Amino acid sequence: MSVSAALSSALSGLTASARRAEVISSNVANAATPGYVRREVVLGARMVGDQGQGVATGGLRRDQDSFLLNDRRRAGADAGGRNLLADAMKRIEAAVGTPEDATSVTAHIAGVEKALIAATADPASESRLAAVADALGGLTRHMARATAVIQLQRSDADARIAEQVGVLNTNLGKVQELNAQILAYGNSGRETAALMDQRQVLIDGIAAIVPVREQLRTDGMVALYTPNGAALLEGAAAKVGFDATGVITADMTQASGALSGLTVNGRAVLTAATGPLSGGTLGALLRLRDETAPQAQAQLDAVARDLVERLADPALDATRAQGAAGLLTDGGAPFDPADEVGLAGRLRLNAAADPDQGGALWRLRDGLGAATPGPQGKTALLDGWRLALASARQPASGGFMAGARSAVSLAGDALSRIATARVDADSEAGYATAFAAALEKLEADGGVDTDRELQDLMQVEQAYAANARVVKVVDDMLQQLLGL
């Protein structure tokens, strides 16, 4: 090897060492930076003609496990969706109560029965009749509040769906732009690692909304697909569509056209658990709006229907006209079995027996259709309503197991279903969160290890010193030649 070749090799070694030191310092500085991926310099033998001469310093290689990255994103999306549903179920359960709660539906029904027993013991007492009306009013108000909470969950979910669709479209557009920049930078020989980090952060945000599988192309660009087959980014970004509704009532569904579904590039897609955009927080919000909350509402409506039908038995009150509303009404009107959805929110005490609506308390004792007060010692109707609540009856709706139940027992079964759904949601969220955390730790363990980086830096220091020594020796040799 000539003296000039030796000098050239040593200088290339100095350049490589300096570049490695720069990259190592960047790794250490960004050890805690979200989205940062460890880099290392690509080195190779430098060829001059057919002879090796020093080291060639190439680009940067991002030290990333793409399989683990995709698994971590999918697990994170699943955990986010399940935690969202678990939080919603906690709010719903808190609104309806549990069977043992003092303010639950079961407690209110038991309170009505207790008030009826007291009124039967002294039917002439206006205060005891007022206690019956108050207990019934408390029951209807509780059912209305619980319904309002459930429908608020649906309205909030609808608004958040619109918000997340907007974020999704924005981030997909930004990833498309970064793809183009990375391609242009790569073709011009410029470094693209920082742009790839930015892209990864954006894709992480997308993956929290909709789980995605990233496919890296040979030109540095990426394509994004959902596990269920939707192409979100394949050259051009997909356009996801959704129309927010605003206030949602119990009768509004996607099937009826009252609520918006999702579209991808203008085409409607399935929004159920098997849909192409399911699995993340977006899918969980759709499930909350269209399945979870309506199921809880259906349980309340079944209890409300059971109460209305028990207290509307024609055999109880001979003063009531045929077809007229019973003691509990559907917003003041007779109940129509075809209009059960949302009944719990419309449940009202019959105006004829409600002083707040211009009625009279004595009609609780003498009959809803009575024109004048009857004998003050009359107890048949009060006792009949109590027995109607206490008697075993097969529920007409709600999907309960076969078997007759009292009103309190049916309400307890409905609340137990909601509580069980909440417990299941909590359990699923806990498992999904733990699994996602384990994958995050596994990914972090493969990230920047500052101890390892400092060890590498010591090796770089030694290599730099060795190459500098070669330069010094070559310089001494040249000086000797020049001194001849």
C-alpha positions as CSV (number, residue, x, y, z in Angstrom):
1,M,0.0,0.0,0.0
2,S,1.3,3.5,-0.9
3,V,1.8,6.2,1.7
4,S,-1.1,8.2,0.1
5,A,-3.4,5.1,0.2
6,A,-2.5,4.6,3.9
7,L,-3.3,8.3,4.6
8,S,-6.6,8.0,2.6
9,S,-7.6,4.9,4.6
10,A,-6.8,6.6,7.9
11,L,-8.8,9.7,7.0
12,S,-11.8,7.6,6.0
13,G,-11.5,5.9,9.4
14,L,-11.6,9.3,11.1
15,T,-14.6,10.3,9.1
16,A,-16.4,7.1,10.0
17,S,-15.6,7.4,13.7
18,A,-16.8,11.0,13.7
19,R,-20.0,10.1,12.0
20,R,-20.5,7.2,14.5
21,A,-19.9,9.5,17.4
22,E,-22.5,12.0,16.1
23,V,-25.1,9.2,15.7
24,I,-24.3,7.7,19.2
25,S,-24.7,11.2,20.8
26,S,-28.0,11.6,19.0
27,N,-29.2,8.2,20.3
28,V,-28.3,9.1,23.9
29,A,-29.9,12.5,23.7
30,N,-33.1,11.0,22.3
31,A,-33.3,8.0,24.6
32,A,-36.6,9.2,26.1
33,T,-38.0,10.9,22.9
34,P,-41.4,9.4,21.9
35,G,-41.2,7.9,18.4
36,Y,-37.4,8.0,18.2
37,V,-35.8,4.8,16.8
38,R,-32.2,4.0,17.5
39,R,-29.8,4.5,14.5
40,E,-26.5,3.1,13.6
41,V,-24.2,4.0,10.8
42,V,-23.9,1.6,7.9
43,L,-20.2,0.9,7.3
44,G,-18.6,-1.0,4.4
45,A,-15.3,-1.5,2.7
46,R,-14.4,1.4,0.4
47,M,-13.1,0.3,-3.0
48,V,-10.8,2.3,-5.2
49,G,-10.6,0.5,-8.5
50,D,-10.3,-3.2,-7.6
51,Q,-8.5,-2.5,-4.3
52,G,-10.0,-2.0,-0.9
53,Q,-9.0,1.4,0.6
54,G,-10.4,2.3,4.0
55,V,-14.0,2.4,5.1
56,A,-17.1,3.7,3.4
57,T,-19.6,5.6,5.5
58,G,-23.1,4.9,4.2
59,G,-26.5,6.0,5.4
60,L,-28.2,5.3,8.7
61,R,-30.0,2.1,9.6
62,R,-33.0,2.4,12.0
63,D,-32.9,-0.5,14.4
64,Q,-36.5,-1.4,14.5
65,D,-38.5,-4.7,14.8
66,S,-41.4,-4.2,12.4
67,F,-43.3,-7.3,13.6
68,L,-43.1,-6.1,17.2
69,L,-44.1,-2.6,16.1
70,N,-47.3,-3.9,14.4
71,D,-48.1,-6.1,17.4
72,R,-47.6,-3.3,19.8
73,R,-49.9,-1.0,17.8
74,R,-52.6,-3.5,17.5
75,A,-52.5,-4.3,21.3
76,G,-52.5,-0.6,22.1
77,A,-55.6,-0.1,19.9
78,D,-57.4,-3.0,21.5
79,A,-56.5,-1.8,25.0
80,G,-57.7,1.8,24.2
81,G,-61.0,0.5,22.8
82,R,-61.7,-1.9,25.7
83,N,-60.9,0.8,28.3
84,L,-63.2,3.2,26.6
85,L,-66.1,0.7,26.8
86,A,-65.2,-0.2,30.5
87,D,-65.4,3.5,31.5
88,A,-68.7,3.9,29.7
89,M,-70.2,0.9,31.5
90,K,-69.0,2.3,34.8
91,R,-71.0,5.5,34.1
92,I,-74.1,3.5,33.0
93,E,-73.9,1.2,36.0
94,A,-73.6,4.2,38.4
95,A,-76.7,5.8,36.8
96,V,-79.0,2.7,37.0
97,G,-77.5,1.4,40.2
98,T,-76.9,-2.1,41.4
99,P,-79.5,-4.3,43.2
100,E,-78.1,-3.5,46.6
101,D,-77.9,0.2,46.1
102,A,-80.3,2.4,48.2
103,T,-81.1,4.5,45.1
104,S,-81.4,1.8,42.5
105,V,-84.5,0.8,40.5
106,T,-85.0,-2.1,42.8
107,A,-84.9,0.2,45.8
108,H,-87.4,2.6,44.3
109,I,-89.8,-0.3,43.5
110,A,-89.4,-1.6,47.0
111,G,-90.1,1.9,48.2
112,V,-93.4,2.0,46.2
113,E,-94.4,-1.3,47.7
114,K,-93.6,-0.1,51.2
115,A,-95.6,3.1,50.7
116,L,-98.6,1.1,49.4
117,I,-98.5,-1.1,52.5
118,A,-98.5,2.0,54.7
119,A,-101.4,3.6,52.8
120,T,-103.4,0.3,52.9
121,A,-103.1,0.4,56.7
122,D,-104.6,4.0,56.8
123,P,-106.2,4.8,53.4
124,A,-107.8,7.9,54.9
125,S,-104.4,9.5,55.5
126,E,-103.5,12.1,52.8
127,S,-99.9,12.0,53.9
128,R,-99.7,8.3,53.2
129,L,-101.3,8.6,49.8
130,A,-98.9,11.4,49.1
131,A,-96.0,9.1,50.1
132,V,-97.3,6.6,47.4
133,A,-97.3,9.4,44.8
134,D,-93.9,10.5,45.9
135,A,-92.5,7.0,45.7
136,L,-93.9,6.5,42.2
137,G,-92.6,9.9,41.1
138,G,-89.1,9.0,42.5
139,L,-89.2,5.8,40.5
140,T,-90.1,7.5,37.2
141,R,-87.5,10.2,37.8
142,H,-84.8,7.7,38.5
143,M,-85.7,5.8,35.3
144,A,-85.7,9.0,33.3
145,R,-82.3,10.1,34.7
146,A,-80.8,6.7,33.9
147,T,-82.1,6.9,30.4
148,A,-80.7,10.4,30.0
149,V,-77.2,9.1,31.1
150,I,-77.4,6.2,28.6
151,Q,-78.4,8.4,25.8
152,L,-75.8,11.0,26.7
153,Q,-73.2,8.2,26.4
154,R,-74.5,7.6,22.9
155,S,-74.4,11.3,22.0
156,D,-70.9,11.8,23.4
157,A,-69.8,8.7,21.4
158,D,-71.2,10.1,18.2
159,A,-69.4,13.4,18.7
160,R,-66.1,11.6,19.5
161,I,-66.5,9.5,16.4
162,A,-66.7,12.6,14.3
163,E,-63.7,14.0,16.1
164,Q,-61.6,10.8,15.6
165,V,-62.6,10.5,12.0
166,G,-61.2,14.1,11.5
167,V,-58.0,13.2,13.2
168,L,-57.7,10.0,11.2
169,N,-58.1,11.8,7.9
170,T,-55.6,14.5,8.9
171,N,-53.0,12.1,10.0
172,L,-53.4,9.9,6.9
173,G,-52.8,12.9,4.8
174,K,-49.7,13.9,6.7
175,V,-48.3,10.3,6.4
176,Q,-48.9,10.5,2.7
177,E,-47.0,13.8,2.6
178,L,-44.1,12.3,4.6
179,N,-44.0,9.3,2.3
180,A,-43.5,11.7,-0.6
181,Q,-40.8,13.6,1.2
182,I,-39.0,10.4,2.3
183,L,-39.0,9.2,-1.3
184,A,-37.6,12.5,-2.6
185,Y,-35.0,12.8,0.1
186,G,-33.9,9.2,-0.5
187,N,-33.6,9.7,-4.2
188,S,-31.4,12.7,-3.7
189,G,-29.2,10.9,-1.2
190,R,-30.3,12.9,1.8
191,E,-30.9,11.4,5.3
192,T,-34.5,10.3,6.0
193,A,-34.4,8.8,9.5
194,A,-35.8,11.9,11.2
195,L,-38.7,12.0,8.7
196,M,-39.4,8.3,9.4
197,D,-39.5,9.0,13.1
198,Q,-42.1,11.7,12.5
199,R,-44.1,9.3,10.3
200,Q,-44.0,6.7,13.0
201,V,-45.5,9.1,15.6
202,L,-48.3,9.9,13.2
203,I,-49.0,6.2,12.5
204,D,-49.0,5.5,16.2
205,G,-51.7,8.1,16.5
206,I,-53.7,6.5,13.7
207,A,-53.2,3.0,15.2
208,A,-54.8,4.2,18.5
209,I,-58.0,5.1,16.5
210,V,-57.9,2.2,14.1
211,P,-55.5,-0.7,14.4
212,V,-53.2,-0.7,11.4
213,R,-50.5,-3.0,9.9
214,E,-47.6,-1.1,8.4
215,Q,-45.9,-2.4,5.3
216,L,-42.5,-0.8,4.4
217,R,-41.8,-0.5,0.7
218,T,-38.3,-0.8,-0.8
219,D,-38.3,3.0,-1.6
220,G,-38.9,3.9,2.1
221,M,-42.6,4.6,1.7
222,V,-45.2,2.7,3.8
223,A,-48.7,1.4,3.1
224,L,-51.2,1.0,5.9
225,Y,-53.9,-1.7,6.2
226,T,-56.3,-2.6,8.9
227,P,-56.3,-6.2,10.2
228,N,-59.8,-6.6,8.7
229,G,-58.7,-5.6,5.2
230,A,-59.3,-1.9,4.7
231,A,-56.5,0.0,2.8
232,L,-56.0,3.3,4.6
233,L,-52.9,4.3,2.8
234,E,-51.8,2.7,-0.5
235,G,-50.1,5.5,-2.4
236,A,-52.9,7.9,-1.7
237,A,-54.6,8.2,1.7
238,A,-58.1,6.9,2.0
239,K,-60.9,9.3,3.0
240,V,-63.1,8.2,5.9
241,G,-66.5,9.7,6.1
242,F,-68.9,10.3,9.0
243,D,-71.8,12.7,9.8
244,A,-72.3,13.7,13.4
245,T,-75.9,13.6,14.7
246,G,-75.9,15.7,17.8
247,V,-78.5,14.9,20.4
248,I,-79.5,11.2,20.2
249,T,-82.7,9.7,21.6
250,A,-83.3,6.0,22.5
251,D,-85.2,5.3,19.3
252,M,-82.5,6.5,16.9
253,T,-80.4,3.8,15.3
254,Q,-78.1,3.4,12.3
255,A,-80.4,0.8,10.8
256,S,-83.3,3.3,10.7
257,G,-81.0,5.9,9.0
258,A,-81.2,8.3,12.0
259,L,-77.5,7.8,12.8
260,S,-74.5,7.9,10.5
261,G,-72.3,4.9,9.7
262,L,-68.8,5.1,8.3
263,T,-67.6,5.4,4.7
264,V,-64.2,4.8,3.1
265,N,-63.7,6.7,-0.1
266,G,-67.4,7.2,-0.3
267,R,-68.4,3.6,0.1
268,A,-70.3,2.5,3.3
269,V,-68.5,-0.1,5.4
270,L,-69.7,-2.4,8.2
271,T,-69.4,-0.8,11.6
272,A,-69.9,-4.0,13.7
273,A,-67.1,-5.8,15.6
274,T,-66.1,-7.5,12.3
275,G,-66.0,-4.3,10.3
276,P,-62.9,-3.2,8.5
277,L,-62.3,-0.2,10.9
278,S,-63.1,-2.1,14.2
279,G,-60.6,-2.8,16.9
280,G,-59.5,0.6,18.2
281,T,-61.2,3.5,19.9
282,L,-63.2,4.3,16.8
283,G,-64.7,0.8,16.7
284,A,-65.3,1.0,20.5
285,L,-67.2,4.3,20.2
286,L,-69.4,2.8,17.4
287,R,-70.0,-0.3,19.6
288,L,-70.9,1.9,22.5
289,R,-73.4,4.0,20.5
290,D,-75.0,1.2,18.5
291,E,-74.7,-1.9,20.8
292,T,-73.6,-1.5,24.4
293,A,-75.7,1.5,25.4
294,P,-78.8,0.3,23.6
295,Q,-78.5,-3.0,25.3
296,A,-78.5,-1.3,28.7
297,Q,-81.4,0.8,27.6
298,A,-83.4,-2.3,26.6
299,Q,-83.0,-3.7,30.1
300,L,-84.5,-0.5,31.6
301,D,-87.2,-0.4,29.1
302,A,-88.2,-4.1,29.8
303,V,-88.5,-3.2,33.5
304,A,-90.5,-0.1,32.7
305,R,-92.9,-2.1,30.5
306,D,-93.3,-4.7,33.2
307,L,-94.3,-2.0,35.7
308,V,-96.7,-0.3,33.3
309,E,-98.4,-3.6,32.4
310,R,-98.6,-4.7,36.0
311,L,-100.3,-1.5,37.1
312,A,-102.6,-1.3,34.0
313,D,-104.4,-4.6,34.6
314,P,-108.1,-3.9,33.9
315,A,-109.1,-6.1,36.8
316,L,-107.5,-3.7,39.3
317,D,-109.4,-0.5,38.6
318,A,-113.0,-0.7,37.5
319,T,-113.3,3.1,37.2
320,R,-110.7,3.3,34.4
321,A,-112.1,3.4,30.9
322,Q,-111.2,0.7,28.5
323,G,-107.9,1.5,26.7
324,A,-107.1,4.3,29.2
325,A,-103.6,4.6,30.7
326,G,-102.9,2.9,34.0
327,L,-101.2,4.1,37.1
328,L,-97.9,4.5,35.2
329,T,-98.1,6.0,31.7
330,D,-96.0,6.4,28.6
331,G,-95.5,10.2,28.8
332,G,-99.1,10.6,29.8
333,A,-100.6,8.2,27.2
334,P,-101.4,4.5,27.3
335,F,-98.5,2.3,26.5
336,D,-98.2,0.8,23.0
337,P,-96.2,-2.4,23.0
338,A,-94.8,-1.5,19.6
339,D,-93.2,1.6,21.1
340,E,-91.2,0.1,23.9
341,V,-87.8,1.6,23.0
342,G,-87.1,4.5,25.4
343,L,-90.1,3.8,27.6
344,A,-88.0,4.1,30.8
345,G,-87.3,7.7,29.9
346,R,-91.0,8.5,29.3
347,L,-92.4,6.8,32.3
348,R,-94.9,9.1,34.2
349,L,-97.3,8.9,37.1
350,N,-100.9,9.1,35.8
351,A,-101.9,12.8,35.9
352,A,-105.3,11.9,37.4
353,A,-103.5,10.8,40.7
354,D,-100.7,13.4,40.6
355,P,-101.4,16.8,42.3
356,D,-98.5,18.3,40.5
357,Q,-100.3,17.7,37.2
358,G,-103.8,18.8,38.5
359,G,-104.9,15.4,39.8
360,A,-106.0,14.2,43.2
361,L,-104.3,11.8,45.6
362,W,-107.6,10.1,46.6
363,R,-107.7,8.6,43.1
364,L,-104.9,6.3,44.2
365,R,-107.4,4.8,46.7
366,D,-110.7,5.2,44.8
367,G,-109.7,4.7,41.2
368,L,-108.1,6.7,38.4
369,G,-111.5,7.3,36.7
370,A,-113.4,8.2,39.8
371,A,-115.2,11.5,39.6
372,T,-115.6,12.0,43.4
373,P,-113.9,10.6,46.5
374,G,-115.2,7.3,47.8
375,P,-115.2,5.8,51.3
376,Q,-112.0,6.8,53.1
377,G,-111.6,3.3,54.5
378,K,-111.4,1.7,51.0
379,T,-108.2,-0.4,50.6
380,A,-108.9,-2.8,47.7
381,L,-107.2,-0.8,45.0
382,L,-104.2,0.1,47.1
383,D,-103.8,-3.5,48.1
384,G,-104.3,-4.6,44.5
385,W,-101.5,-2.4,43.2
386,R,-99.2,-3.8,45.9
387,L,-100.0,-7.3,45.0
388,A,-99.6,-6.5,41.3
389,L,-96.0,-5.5,42.0
390,A,-95.3,-8.4,44.3
391,S,-96.9,-11.1,42.1
392,A,-94.8,-13.4,39.9
393,R,-95.1,-12.5,36.2
394,Q,-93.3,-13.6,33.1
395,P,-91.6,-10.5,31.5
396,A,-92.8,-9.6,28.1
397,S,-89.4,-8.4,26.8
398,G,-85.8,-8.0,27.7
399,G,-84.6,-11.5,26.7
400,F,-84.7,-12.8,30.3
401,M,-84.5,-16.4,31.1
402,A,-87.9,-18.1,31.3
403,G,-89.6,-17.8,34.7
404,A,-92.1,-15.6,36.5
405,R,-90.7,-12.8,38.7
406,S,-91.9,-10.0,40.9
407,A,-91.3,-6.5,39.8
408,V,-88.3,-6.1,42.3
409,S,-86.8,-9.5,41.1
410,L,-87.1,-8.5,37.4
411,A,-85.4,-5.1,38.1
412,G,-82.7,-6.9,40.1
413,D,-82.1,-9.3,37.1
414,A,-81.8,-6.3,34.8
415,L,-79.4,-4.4,37.0
416,S,-77.4,-7.6,37.5
417,R,-77.0,-8.0,33.7
418,I,-75.7,-4.4,33.5
419,A,-73.3,-5.0,36.4
420,T,-72.1,-8.2,34.8
421,A,-71.5,-6.4,31.6
422,R,-69.5,-3.8,33.5
423,V,-67.4,-6.5,35.3
424,D,-66.7,-8.2,32.0
425,A,-65.7,-5.0,30.4
426,D,-63.3,-4.2,33.3
427,S,-61.8,-7.7,33.1
428,E,-61.2,-7.4,29.3
429,A,-59.8,-3.9,29.6
430,G,-57.4,-5.1,32.4
431,Y,-56.1,-8.0,30.3
432,A,-55.7,-5.9,27.2
433,T,-53.9,-3.1,29.1
434,A,-51.5,-5.5,30.7
435,F,-50.8,-7.2,27.3
436,A,-50.2,-3.8,25.6
437,A,-47.9,-2.7,28.4
438,A,-45.9,-5.9,28.1
439,L,-45.4,-5.3,24.4
440,E,-44.5,-1.6,25.0
441,K,-41.8,-2.7,27.5
442,L,-40.5,-5.3,25.0
443,E,-40.2,-2.6,22.4
444,A,-38.6,-0.2,24.8
445,D,-36.0,-2.9,25.8
446,G,-35.0,-3.0,22.1
447,G,-34.7,0.8,21.9
448,V,-31.9,3.0,22.9
449,D,-29.8,1.5,25.7
450,T,-27.6,4.3,27.0
451,D,-25.1,1.9,28.6
452,R,-24.6,0.1,25.3
453,E,-24.3,3.5,23.5
454,L,-21.6,4.6,25.9
455,Q,-19.7,1.4,25.4
456,D,-19.9,1.9,21.6
457,L,-18.7,5.4,22.1
458,M,-15.6,4.1,23.9
459,Q,-14.9,1.9,20.9
460,V,-15.3,4.8,18.6
461,E,-12.9,6.8,20.7
462,Q,-10.3,4.0,20.4
463,A,-10.8,3.7,16.7
464,Y,-10.5,7.5,16.2
465,A,-7.3,7.5,18.2
466,A,-5.9,4.6,16.2
467,N,-6.7,6.3,12.9
468,A,-5.3,9.6,14.2
469,R,-2.1,7.7,15.1
470,V,-1.9,6.3,11.5
471,V,-2.2,9.9,10.1
472,K,0.5,11.0,12.5
473,V,2.8,8.2,11.4
474,V,2.2,8.8,7.7
475,D,2.8,12.5,8.3
476,D,6.1,11.7,9.9
477,M,7.1,9.5,7.0
478,L,6.2,12.3,4.5
479,Q,8.2,14.8,6.5
480,Q,11.2,12.5,6.4
481,L,10.9,12.2,2.7
482,L,10.6,15.9,2.3
483,G,13.8,16.4,4.4
484,L,16.0,14.3,2.1
